[in-house]
Amino acid sequence: MAFVLPELPYAKDAFGDILSAETFDYHHGKHHNAYVVKANELVAADASLQGKSLVELIKSSKGGLFNQVGQIWNHTFYWQSLSPTKTAPSGDLLAKINDAFGSVDALIEKLKAEAVGHFASGWAALILKDGKLEVTSYHDADTPVAHEGHAPLLILDVWEHAYYIDYRNARPNYADRILKDAINWDFAAQNLDGQGASRADQQG
C-alpha cells in the first residue's frame, strides 16, 4: 500500500475569510500532496521501508525520508486541529489549561508568541508532557512524533505557504485569527488520551 493524501475534514470554503479555498487548493492539494508523492517514491525504492506506517518511519528515519513523512503527519494533524466552527475548551482540557497557563486567553497568547517568534519555517504546538500541558515548536519537518514523551494535542503550521495567500507575510495576523477563531478544541481534548500521534498516522 502507498500513502495517500487524506481528505480534508471540511469543505475548502468553510472558513470564510479566515482561510480561503485558494489556500487549501495550494496548501493541501499541492504542498501536502507533494510530500505524499515523494514519500511514496522513497519507500518504493527501498524494500526495507515498505509496509511501515508514517509513525514508524518518522521514528526510524532521517534526512529526506524523515522530511517527507514528518510533513505528511504534521499536515494531517494540522487539518484536524482546525475547525470552521468556533469552539472552546471545556472539561478536563479546560482544567489543564487553567492549571498550566491560568486561562484560555493566556494559552492563546503563549501559542501566538511561540508561532510568531519561531524563526523560519516550522510548527507551533500544544503538547501533553509528563501529564502537563506545554507549548513548544518544531523546526522545518520536525514533529512531536519524533520526540519521546511529546503527546500532541494540536499543531499550527507556520510555514509561509500556510498563510501567504490570505495574510501575505503577516504571520502574527494569521496566528491570531486561527488561534482565536478556528481551533478544534474538541480534537485537542480527544488527544488528552495520549493517542494523538495515531490520529494522523497511515499504514504504508
Secondary structure by P-SEA (a helix, b strand, c coil): ccccccccccccccccccccccccccccccaaaaaaaaaaaaaaaccccccccaaaaaaccccaaaaaaaaaaaaaaaaaaccccbbbbccaaaaaaaaccccaaaaaaaaaaaaaacccbbbbbccccccbbbbbcccccccccccccccccbbbbccccccccccccaaaaaaaaaaacccaaaaaaaaccccccccccccc
